[in-house]
Amino acid sequence: MPSVIDLAMRVGRAGGRRAVGVGLARIGSVVSVVTARPCVALTFDDGPDEENTPRVLEVLGAHGASATFFVLLTRVRRSPGLVGEIIRAGHEIALHGPDHRRLTAFTAAEVTRRLSEARDELSDLTGTRVRWFRPPYGAQGLGTALAIRQAGLTAVLWGPSLWDWKDADSLLRKERALRGLAPGAIVLAHDGIAGREDGDETGQPPHLDRAEWLSEVLGEYTHRGLGARSLGELAATGRLRRRARFVR
């Protein structure tokens, strides 16, 4: 007989993309931070990457910024030293998954097991408890959300995106990167792009100098009076805003 979580996951899958009532907000994903600080929460996915992550760290240091890195274990295992570099530079490590496959491809029990094991492995490597998790593609259902909580993790989505994961006209990319920008917004960026070996399904990464683009964006933040901090740092003095947002 299927568990309550498995049944809930089927409902989430059937519903597709939707937002549900306030009553489910407590199991929802973090979508922003209510803060009085003039800062956004800057987050990076799909790393670490031997070429791009060190350059991204240099840019963050030059701008006095900190960030949260949502890493893939498939990539951490290939480049474990980069995780130490991220931590020594003053940034936060979070989990993007054991690989980049959609959680909605698994049962709730499988999601809990996979994420629990990945959390433990990453926590052992970093020496600190991993708190945050970002579902690959943002894909999750109601049952998935419950399974993530059972794994001891808090799901995190995003608002503005640097649009550094796809080919786009530079003006459009900039417009999208600044859309919805406000204190407490969770910004999505990438220090790497998941590949087939990570279970990704979207194809080739765009032709883009990630470090140069990040420097341009951070310069725009400064012009607008905004800083960039890690999610954990903003959450420590602010309040997490959640939404039960489910995407296949």
C-alpha positions in Angstrom: 0.0 0.0 0.0 1.4 3.4 -0.9 2.4 5.8 1.9 0.7 9.1 2.5 3.7 10.8 1.0 3.6 8.6 -2.1 -0.1 9.5 -2.6 0.7 13.2 -2.1 3.5 13.0 -4.7 1.0 11.6 -7.2 -1.3 14.5 -6.6 1.7 16.9 -7.0 2.6 15.2 -10.3 -1.0 15.4 -11.6 -1.3 19.1 -10.7 1.8 20.3 -12.7 2.9 23.8 -12.1 0.8 25.6 -9.4 0.8 27.4 -6.1 -1.4 26.1 -3.3 -2.9 27.7 -0.2 -1.3 29.3 2.7 -2.0 26.2 4.8 0.8 24.4 2.9 3.3 27.3 3.2 5.0 25.6 6.2 6.2 22.8 3.9 6.8 25.1 1.0 10.2 26.1 -0.4 12.0 29.2 0.6 11.5 31.8 -2.1 13.0 35.0 -0.5 14.1 36.5 2.8 12.3 39.3 4.6 15.2 41.6 5.6 16.0 45.2 6.4 19.4 44.8 4.9 20.0 46.2 1.4 21.2 42.8 0.1 20.2 39.9 -2.1 20.9 36.3 -1.4 23.3 35.2 -4.2 23.3 31.5 -5.0 25.2 29.3 -7.4 24.1 25.9 -8.9 25.7 22.9 -10.7 29.2 23.3 -9.4 31.9 22.9 -8.5 33.6 23.4 -11.8 37.4 23.3 -12.2 37.5 26.2 -14.7 34.7 28.5 -13.6 34.5 28.1 -9.8 37.9 29.6 -9.0 37.2 32.6 -11.3 33.8 33.1 -9.7 35.5 33.1 -6.3 37.9 35.8 -7.4 35.1 38.0 -8.6 33.1 37.6 -5.4 36.2 38.5 -3.4 36.9 41.6 -5.5 33.3 42.8 -4.9 33.3 41.9 -1.2 30.4 39.5 -1.8 29.5 36.2 -0.3 27.2 33.5 -1.7 25.7 30.0 -1.2 26.9 27.3 -3.5 24.4 24.5 -4.2 26.7 21.7 -5.3 26.2 18.4 -7.1 27.8 15.3 -5.5 28.8 14.0 -8.9 30.9 17.1 -9.3 32.1 17.3 -5.7 33.5 13.8 -6.0 35.5 14.8 -9.1 36.8 18.1 -7.5 36.6 17.8 -3.7 39.3 20.4 -3.2 37.1 23.1 -4.7 34.6 22.7 -1.9 37.4 23.6 0.6 38.3 26.6 -1.5 34.7 27.8 -1.5 34.5 27.5 2.3 37.9 29.1 2.9 36.7 32.1 0.8 33.9 32.6 3.3 31.0 31.1 1.4 28.3 28.7 2.2 27.9 25.1 0.9 24.4 23.7 0.2 23.1 20.6 -1.7 21.8 20.6 -5.2 21.5 16.8 -5.2 23.5 13.6 -5.6 23.1 14.3 -9.3 21.0 16.5 -11.5 18.1 14.2 -12.1 14.5 15.4 -11.4 13.2 14.4 -8.0 9.8 13.8 -9.5 11.3 10.8 -11.2 11.6 9.0 -7.9 9.2 7.8 -5.2 9.0 9.8 -1.9 10.9 7.1 -0.1 13.7 7.2 -2.7 13.9 11.0 -2.5 14.3 10.8 1.3 16.9 8.1 1.1 18.9 9.7 -1.7 18.9 13.2 -0.1 19.7 11.9 3.4 22.7 10.0 2.0 23.9 13.0 0.0 23.4 15.4 2.9 25.5 13.1 5.2 28.3 12.7 2.6 28.5 16.5 2.0 28.3 17.3 5.7 31.1 14.9 6.4 33.2 16.6 3.7 32.5 20.2 4.9 32.5 19.5 8.6 29.3 21.4 9.0 25.6 20.4 8.8 24.2 21.1 5.4 20.9 23.0 5.7 19.7 24.1 2.3 18.7 22.1 -0.8 17.7 23.2 -4.2 15.8 20.7 -6.4 17.2 20.3 -9.9 15.1 22.3 -12.3 13.0 23.4 -9.3 11.0 20.2 -9.9 9.0 18.9 -6.9 5.5 17.9 -5.9 3.7 17.9 -2.6 5.1 14.4 -1.7 8.6 15.5 -2.8 8.4 18.5 -0.5 7.5 16.3 2.4 10.3 13.9 1.5 12.8 16.7 1.5 11.8 17.7 5.0 12.1 14.1 6.1 15.7 14.2 4.8 16.4 17.1 7.2 16.7 19.7 4.5 15.0 23.0 3.6 14.1 23.4 -0.1 15.2 26.7 -1.7 13.9 28.2 -5.0 14.8 31.6 -6.5 13.5 34.8 -7.9 15.8 36.8 -10.3 18.1 34.7 -12.5 21.4 35.6 -14.2 20.1 33.6 -17.1 23.6 32.2 -17.4 22.3 28.7 -18.2 21.1 29.4 -21.7 22.0 31.2 -24.8 20.4 34.7 -24.9 20.9 38.1 -26.3 23.0 40.2 -23.9 20.4 42.8 -23.4 17.7 40.2 -22.7 20.0 38.4 -20.3 20.6 41.7 -18.4 16.9 42.5 -18.3 16.2 39.1 -16.9 19.0 39.3 -14.4 17.6 42.5 -12.9 13.9 41.6 -13.1 12.4 41.4 -9.6 15.6 42.6 -7.9 14.9 43.7 -4.4 16.4 43.3 -0.9 15.9 39.7 0.2 15.5 38.3 -3.3 17.2 34.9 -3.9 19.3 35.2 -7.1 20.0 32.1 -9.2 23.4 31.9 -10.9 25.7 29.0 -12.0 29.4 28.4 -11.4 29.0 25.3 -13.5 26.5 23.7 -15.9 25.5 20.1 -15.2 26.3 17.6 -18.1 25.1 14.3 -19.2 27.4 12.7 -16.7 25.5 14.4 -13.9 22.1 13.2 -15.2 21.3 16.6 -16.9 18.7 16.6 -19.7 19.0 20.1 -21.1 22.0 19.9 -23.4 25.1 22.1 -23.9 26.0 25.1 -21.8 25.9 28.5 -23.4 28.9 30.4 -24.7 29.4 32.8 -21.8 32.2 34.1 -19.6 30.6 33.5 -16.3 33.1 35.4 -14.2 32.9 38.5 -16.5 29.1 38.4 -16.5 29.0 38.0 -12.7 31.3 41.0 -12.3 29.0 43.1 -14.5 25.9 42.1 -12.5 27.6 42.8 -9.1 28.6 46.2 -10.4 25.0 46.9 -11.2 24.0 45.8 -7.7 26.5 48.3 -6.3 25.1 51.0 -8.5 21.6 50.2 -7.1 22.8 50.2 -3.5 22.6 46.4 -3.1 25.1 44.0 -1.7 25.3 40.2 -2.2 25.4 37.8 0.7 24.9 34.1 1.4 21.4 32.8 2.1 22.5 31.7 5.6 23.8 35.1 6.5 20.6 36.9 5.4 18.4 34.3 7.1 20.3 34.8 10.4 18.9 38.3 10.8 15.8 38.1 8.6 12.7 35.9 8.1 12.3 33.2 5.5 9.4 33.6 3.1 8.0 30.3 1.9 5.7 29.2 -0.9 4.3 25.8 -1.7 5.3 25.9 -5.4 5.1 22.6 -7.3 6.7 22.0 -10.7 6.9 18.7 -12.6 
